[in-house]
């Protein structure tokens, strides 16, 4: 039972880490897009 609870907790941590990584990637893509627009007008 305790092992199952730890496994579930680990799965939740993995999902949270995956979600955080996706958010970071989305933010980077927005920054690159904004910088590309900025420098293409110069």
N, CA, C and O atoms as a Tripos MOL2 file, in Angstrom:
@<TRIPOS>MOLECULE
protein
  168   167    42     0     0
PROTEIN
NO_CHARGES

@<TRIPOS>ATOM
      1 N           0.8320   -1.2060    0.0000 N.3       1 UNK1
      2 CA          0.0000    0.0000    0.0000 C.3       1 UNK1
      3 C           0.8710    1.2630    0.0000 C.2       1 UNK1
      4 O           0.6250    2.1960   -0.7640 O.2       1 UNK1
      5 N           1.8900    1.2780    0.8660 N.am      2 UNK2
      6 CA          2.7650    2.4510    0.9320 C.3       2 UNK2
      7 C           3.5280    2.6230   -0.3720 C.2       2 UNK2
      8 O           3.7430    3.7420   -0.8390 O.2       2 UNK2
      9 N           3.9370    1.4880   -0.9600 N.am      3 UNK3
     10 CA          4.6700    1.5540   -2.2300 C.3       3 UNK3
     11 C           3.7660    2.1180   -3.3320 C.2       3 UNK3
     12 O           4.2130    2.9020   -4.1690 O.2       3 UNK3
     13 N           2.5100    1.7180   -3.3220 N.am      4 UNK4
     14 CA          1.5580    2.2190   -4.3140 C.3       4 UNK4
     15 C           1.3550    3.7240   -4.1500 C.2       4 UNK4
     16 O           1.2640    4.4490   -5.1410 O.2       4 UNK4
     17 N           1.2850    4.1920   -2.9160 N.am      5 UNK5
     18 CA          1.1260    5.6240   -2.6510 C.3       5 UNK5
     19 C           2.3490    6.3970   -3.1360 C.2       5 UNK5
     20 O           2.2200    7.4760   -3.7140 O.2       5 UNK5
     21 N           3.5430    5.8360   -2.8970 N.am      6 UNK6
     22 CA          4.7700    6.5000   -3.3700 C.3       6 UNK6
     23 C           4.8000    6.5550   -4.8910 C.2       6 UNK6
     24 O           5.2040    7.5590   -5.4780 O.2       6 UNK6
     25 N           4.3690    5.4670   -5.5240 N.am      7 UNK7
     26 CA          4.3490    5.4230   -6.9850 C.3       7 UNK7
     27 C           3.3960    6.4930   -7.5320 C.2       7 UNK7
     28 O           3.7210    7.1850   -8.4960 O.2       7 UNK7
     29 N           2.2320    6.6210   -6.9160 N.am      8 UNK8
     30 CA          1.2640    7.6340   -7.3490 C.3       8 UNK8
     31 C           1.8360    9.0390   -7.1520 C.2       8 UNK8
     32 O           1.6840    9.9060   -8.0140 O.2       8 UNK8
     33 N           2.4930    9.2550   -6.0160 N.am      9 UNK9
     34 CA          3.1090   10.5570   -5.7420 C.3       9 UNK9
     35 C           4.1800   10.8750   -6.7880 C.2       9 UNK9
     36 O           4.2930   12.0070   -7.2570 O.2       9 UNK9
     37 N           4.9600    9.8570   -7.1410 N.am     10 UNK10
     38 CA          6.0020   10.0300   -8.1570 C.3      10 UNK10
     39 C           5.3810   10.3750   -9.5110 C.2      10 UNK10
     40 O           5.8950   11.2330  -10.2280 O.2      10 UNK10
     41 N           4.2860    9.7130   -9.8580 N.am     11 UNK11
     42 CA          3.6020   10.0000  -11.1240 C.3      11 UNK11
     43 C           3.0870   11.4410  -11.1470 C.2      11 UNK11
     44 O           3.1670   12.1140  -12.1750 O.2      11 UNK11
     45 N           2.5690   11.9050  -10.0370 N.am     12 UNK12
     46 CA          2.0930   13.2910   -9.9400 C.3      12 UNK12
     47 C           3.2550   14.2550  -10.1280 C.2      12 UNK12
     48 O           3.1310   15.2560  -10.8330 O.2      12 UNK12
     49 N           4.3990   13.9500   -9.4880 N.am     13 UNK13
     50 CA          5.5800   14.8070   -9.6450 C.3      13 UNK13
     51 C           6.0410   14.8400  -11.0950 C.2      13 UNK13
     52 O           6.4190   15.8950  -11.6060 O.2      13 UNK13
     53 N           6.0120   13.6840  -11.7590 N.am     14 UNK14
     54 CA          6.4030   13.6400  -13.1700 C.3      14 UNK14
     55 C           5.4590   14.4710  -14.0320 C.2      14 UNK14
     56 O           5.9020   15.1970  -14.9220 O.2      14 UNK14
     57 N           4.1620   14.3660  -13.7710 N.am     15 UNK15
     58 CA          3.1890   15.1580  -14.5430 C.3      15 UNK15
     59 C           3.4060   16.6500  -14.3110 C.2      15 UNK15
     60 O           3.3290   17.4480  -15.2450 O.2      15 UNK15
     61 N           3.6780   17.0210  -13.0580 N.am     16 UNK16
     62 CA          3.9330   18.4300  -12.7500 C.3      16 UNK16
     63 C           5.1960   18.9260  -13.4400 C.2      16 UNK16
     64 O           5.2250   20.0370  -13.9700 O.2      16 UNK16
     65 N           6.2370   18.1040  -13.4330 N.am     17 UNK17
     66 CA          7.4890   18.4840  -14.0880 C.3      17 UNK17
     67 C           7.2820   18.6150  -15.5920 C.2      17 UNK17
     68 O           7.8020   19.5400  -16.2160 O.2      17 UNK17
     69 N           6.5240   17.6910  -16.1700 N.am     18 UNK18
     70 CA          6.2410   17.7350  -17.6050 C.3      18 UNK18
     71 C           5.4590   19.0020  -17.9460 C.2      18 UNK18
     72 O           5.7420   19.6670  -18.9430 O.2      18 UNK18
     73 N           4.4760   19.3290  -17.1100 N.am     19 UNK19
     74 CA          3.6780   20.5340  -17.3320 C.3      19 UNK19
     75 C           4.5560   21.7830  -17.2310 C.2      19 UNK19
     76 O           4.4370   22.6940  -18.0500 O.2      19 UNK19
     77 N           5.4310   21.8250  -16.2340 N.am     20 UNK20
     78 CA          6.3360   22.9660  -16.0740 C.3      20 UNK20
     79 C           7.2630   23.1030  -17.2710 C.2      20 UNK20
     80 O           7.5270   24.2120  -17.7360 O.2      20 UNK20
     81 N           7.7570   21.9760  -17.7670 N.am     21 UNK21
     82 CA          8.6430   22.0110  -18.9330 C.3      21 UNK21
     83 C           7.9040   22.5470  -20.1550 C.2      21 UNK21
     84 O           8.4610   23.3230  -20.9320 O.2      21 UNK21
     85 N           6.6610   22.1350  -20.3200 N.am     22 UNK22
     86 CA          5.8680   22.6200  -21.4580 C.3      22 UNK22
     87 C           5.6160   24.1210  -21.3380 C.2      22 UNK22
     88 O           5.6780   24.8430  -22.3330 O.2      22 UNK22
     89 N           5.3320   24.5880  -20.1300 N.am     23 UNK23
     90 CA          5.1240   26.0260  -19.9270 C.3      23 UNK23
     91 C           6.3900   26.8110  -20.2450 C.2      23 UNK23
     92 O           6.3300   27.8760  -20.8590 O.2      23 UNK23
     93 N           7.5360   26.2810  -19.8260 N.am     24 UNK24
     94 CA          8.8100   26.9530  -20.0990 C.3      24 UNK24
     95 C           9.0750   26.9990  -21.5980 C.2      24 UNK24
     96 O           9.5200   28.0210  -22.1190 O.2      24 UNK24
     97 N           8.8050   25.9050  -22.2900 N.am     25 UNK25
     98 CA          9.0040   25.8640  -23.7380 C.3      25 UNK25
     99 C           8.0730   26.8520  -24.4320 C.2      25 UNK25
    100 O           8.4900   27.5590  -25.3500 O.2      25 UNK25
    101 N           6.8170   26.9030  -24.0020 N.am     26 UNK26
    102 CA          5.8760   27.8650  -24.5790 C.3      26 UNK26
    103 C           6.3740   29.2920  -24.3740 C.2      26 UNK26
    104 O           6.2940   30.1160  -25.2850 O.2      26 UNK26
    105 N           6.8850   29.5840  -23.1860 N.am     27 UNK27
    106 CA          7.3980   30.9220  -22.8980 C.3      27 UNK27
    107 C           8.5930   31.2450  -23.7880 C.2      27 UNK27
    108 O           8.7090   32.3630  -24.2900 O.2      27 UNK27
    109 N           9.4790   30.2740  -23.9850 N.am     28 UNK28
    110 CA         10.6370   30.4960  -24.8560 C.3      28 UNK28
    111 C          10.1940   30.7650  -26.2880 C.2      28 UNK28
    112 O          10.7510   31.6330  -26.9610 O.2      28 UNK28
    113 N           9.1990   30.0280  -26.7530 N.am     29 UNK29
    114 CA          8.7110   30.2280  -28.1180 C.3      29 UNK29
    115 C           8.1190   31.6290  -28.2840 C.2      29 UNK29
    116 O           8.2910   32.2590  -29.3280 O.2      29 UNK29
    117 N           7.4300   32.1060  -27.2640 N.am     30 UNK30
    118 CA          6.8660   33.4600  -27.3150 C.3      30 UNK30
    119 C           7.9870   34.4940  -27.3550 C.2      30 UNK30
    120 O           7.9190   35.4560  -28.1210 O.2      30 UNK30
    121 N           9.0100   34.3010  -26.5390 N.am     31 UNK31
    122 CA         10.1440   35.2380  -26.5130 C.3      31 UNK31
    123 C          10.8430   35.2660  -27.8650 C.2      31 UNK31
    124 O          11.1390   36.3380  -28.3920 O.2      31 UNK31
    125 N          11.1070   34.0870  -28.4290 N.am     32 UNK32
    126 CA         11.7690   34.0230  -29.7380 C.3      32 UNK32
    127 C          10.9110   34.7120  -30.7940 C.2      32 UNK32
    128 O          11.4280   35.4530  -31.6290 O.2      32 UNK32
    129 N           9.6270   34.4740  -30.7600 N.am     33 UNK33
    130 CA          8.7220   35.1060  -31.7220 C.3      33 UNK33
    131 C           8.7430   36.6240  -31.5740 C.2      33 UNK33
    132 O           8.8230   37.3510  -32.5650 O.2      33 UNK33
    133 N           8.6710   37.0960  -30.3360 N.am     34 UNK34
    134 CA          8.6950   38.5430  -30.0930 C.3      34 UNK34
    135 C          10.0140   39.1620  -30.5460 C.2      34 UNK34
    136 O          10.0220   40.2270  -31.1640 O.2      34 UNK34
    137 N          11.1270   38.4970  -30.2420 N.am     35 UNK35
    138 CA         12.4310   39.0260  -30.6530 C.3      35 UNK35
    139 C          12.5750   39.0150  -32.1740 C.2      35 UNK35
    140 O          13.1410   39.9410  -32.7550 O.2      35 UNK35
    141 N          12.0670   37.9720  -32.8100 N.am     36 UNK36
    142 CA         12.1220   37.8960  -34.2730 C.3      36 UNK36
    143 C          11.3470   39.0560  -34.8860 C.2      36 UNK36
    144 O          11.8170   39.6910  -35.8290 O.2      36 UNK36
    145 N          10.1630   39.3310  -34.3530 N.am     37 UNK37
    146 CA          9.3630   40.4600  -34.8480 C.3      37 UNK37
    147 C          10.0980   41.7750  -34.6190 C.2      37 UNK37
    148 O          10.1350   42.6350  -35.4990 O.2      37 UNK37
    149 N          10.6820   41.9260  -33.4300 N.am     38 UNK38
    150 CA         11.3850   43.1560  -33.0890 C.3      38 UNK38
    151 C          12.5560   43.4000  -34.0370 C.2      38 UNK38
    152 O          12.7010   44.4930  -34.5850 O.2      38 UNK38
    153 N          13.3850   42.3870  -34.2270 N.am     39 UNK39
    154 CA         14.5890   42.5760  -35.0340 C.3      39 UNK39
    155 C          14.3100   42.5720  -36.5270 C.2      39 UNK39
    156 O          15.1480   43.0330  -37.3030 O.2      39 UNK39
    157 N          13.1640   42.0680  -36.9500 N.am     40 UNK40
    158 CA         12.8500   42.1030  -38.3790 C.3      40 UNK40
    159 C          12.3940   43.5000  -38.8000 C.2      40 UNK40
    160 O          12.3520   43.8120  -39.9900 O.2      40 UNK40
    161 N          12.0530   44.3400  -37.8200 N.am     41 UNK41
    162 CA         11.6170   45.7030  -38.1420 C.3      41 UNK41
    163 C          12.7780   46.6860  -38.1180 C.2      41 UNK41
    164 O          12.6130   47.8490  -38.4870 O.2      41 UNK41
    165 N          13.9450   46.2310  -37.6890 N.am     42 UNK42
    166 CA         15.1080   47.1330  -37.5900 C.3      42 UNK42
    167 C          15.8280   47.1960  -38.9220 C.2      42 UNK42
    168 O          16.8300   47.8990  -39.0490 O.2      42 UNK42
@<TRIPOS>BOND
     1     1     2 1
     2     2     3 1
     3     3     4 2
     4     3     5 am
     5     5     6 1
     6     6     7 1
     7     7     8 2
     8     7     9 am
     9     9    10 1
    10    10    11 1
    11    11    12 2
    12    11    13 am
    13    13    14 1
    14    14    15 1
    15    15    16 2
    16    15    17 am
    17    17    18 1
    18    18    19 1
    19    19    20 2
    20    19    21 am
    21    21    22 1
    22    22    23 1
    23    23    24 2
    24    23    25 am
    25    25    26 1
    26    26    27 1
    27    27    28 2
    28    27    29 am
    29    29    30 1
    30    30    31 1
    31    31    32 2
    32    31    33 am
    33    33    34 1
    34    34    35 1
    35    35    36 2
    36    35    37 am
    37    37    38 1
    38    38    39 1
    39    39    40 2
    40    39    41 am
    41    41    42 1
    42    42    43 1
    43    43    44 2
    44    43    45 am
    45    45    46 1
    46    46    47 1
    47    47    48 2
    48    47    49 am
    49    49    50 1
    50    50    51 1
    51    51    52 2
    52    51    53 am
    53    53    54 1
    54    54    55 1
    55    55    56 2
    56    55    57 am
    57    57    58 1
    58    58    59 1
    59    59    60 2
    60    59    61 am
    61    61    62 1
    62    62    63 1
    63    63    64 2
    64    63    65 am
    65    65    66 1
    66    66    67 1
    67    67    68 2
    68    67    69 am
    69    69    70 1
    70    70    71 1
    71    71    72 2
    72    71    73 am
    73    73    74 1
    74    74    75 1
    75    75    76 2
    76    75    77 am
    77    77    78 1
    78    78    79 1
    79    79    80 2
    80    79    81 am
    81    81    82 1
    82    82    83 1
    83    83    84 2
    84    83    85 am
    85    85    86 1
    86    86    87 1
    87    87    88 2
    88    87    89 am
    89    89    90 1
    90    90    91 1
    91    91    92 2
    92    91    93 am
    93    93    94 1
    94    94    95 1
    95    95    96 2
    96    95    97 am
    97    97    98 1
    98    98    99 1
    99    99   100 2
   100    99   101 am
   101   101   102 1
   102   102   103 1
   103   103   104 2
   104   103   105 am
   105   105   106 1
   106   106   107 1
   107   107   108 2
   108   107   109 am
   109   109   110 1
   110   110   111 1
   111   111   112 2
   112   111   113 am
   113   113   114 1
   114   114   115 1
   115   115   116 2
   116   115   117 am
   117   117   118 1
   118   118   119 1
   119   119   120 2
   120   119   121 am
   121   121   122 1
   122   122   123 1
   123   123   124 2
   124   123   125 am
   125   125   126 1
   126   126   127 1
   127   127   128 2
   128   127   129 am
   129   129   130 1
   130   130   131 1
   131   131   132 2
   132   131   133 am
   133   133   134 1
   134   134   135 1
   135   135   136 2
   136   135   137 am
   137   137   138 1
   138   138   139 1
   139   139   140 2
   140   139   141 am
   141   141   142 1
   142   142   143 1
   143   143   144 2
   144   143   145 am
   145   145   146 1
   146   146   147 1
   147   147   148 2
   148   147   149 am
   149   149   150 1
   150   150   151 1
   151   151   152 2
   152   151   153 am
   153   153   154 1
   154   154   155 1
   155   155   156 2
   156   155   157 am
   157   157   158 1
   158   158   159 1
   159   159   160 2
   160   159   161 am
   161   161   162 1
   162   162   163 1
   163   163   164 2
   164   163   165 am
   165   165   166 1
   166   166   167 1
   167   167   168 2
@<TRIPOS>SUBSTRUCTURE
     1 UNK1         2 RESIDUE 1 A UNK
     2 UNK2         6 RESIDUE 1 A UNK
     3 UNK3        10 RESIDUE 1 A UNK
     4 UNK4        14 RESIDUE 1 A UNK
     5 UNK5        18 RESIDUE 1 A UNK
     6 UNK6        22 RESIDUE 1 A UNK
     7 UNK7        26 RESIDUE 1 A UNK
     8 UNK8        30 RESIDUE 1 A UNK
     9 UNK9        34 RESIDUE 1 A UNK
    10 UNK10       38 RESIDUE 1 A UNK
    11 UNK11       42 RESIDUE 1 A UNK
    12 UNK12       46 RESIDUE 1 A UNK
    13 UNK13       50 RESIDUE 1 A UNK
    14 UNK14       54 RESIDUE 1 A UNK
    15 UNK15       58 RESIDUE 1 A UNK
    16 UNK16       62 RESIDUE 1 A UNK
    17 UNK17       66 RESIDUE 1 A UNK
    18 UNK18       70 RESIDUE 1 A UNK
    19 UNK19       74 RESIDUE 1 A UNK
    20 UNK20       78 RESIDUE 1 A UNK
    21 UNK21       82 RESIDUE 1 A UNK
    22 UNK22       86 RESIDUE 1 A UNK
    23 UNK23       90 RESIDUE 1 A UNK
    24 UNK24       94 RESIDUE 1 A UNK
    25 UNK25       98 RESIDUE 1 A UNK
    26 UNK26      102 RESIDUE 1 A UNK
    27 UNK27      106 RESIDUE 1 A UNK
    28 UNK28      110 RESIDUE 1 A UNK
    29 UNK29      114 RESIDUE 1 A UNK
    30 UNK30      118 RESIDUE 1 A UNK
    31 UNK31      122 RESIDUE 1 A UNK
    32 UNK32      126 RESIDUE 1 A UNK
    33 UNK33      130 RESIDUE 1 A UNK
    34 UNK34      134 RESIDUE 1 A UNK
    35 UNK35      138 RESIDUE 1 A UNK
    36 UNK36      142 RESIDUE 1 A UNK
    37 UNK37      146 RESIDUE 1 A UNK
    38 UNK38      150 RESIDUE 1 A UNK
    39 UNK39      154 RESIDUE 1 A UNK
    40 UNK40      158 RESIDUE 1 A UNK
    41 UNK41      162 RESIDUE 1 A UNK
    42 UNK42      166 RESIDUE 1 A UNK
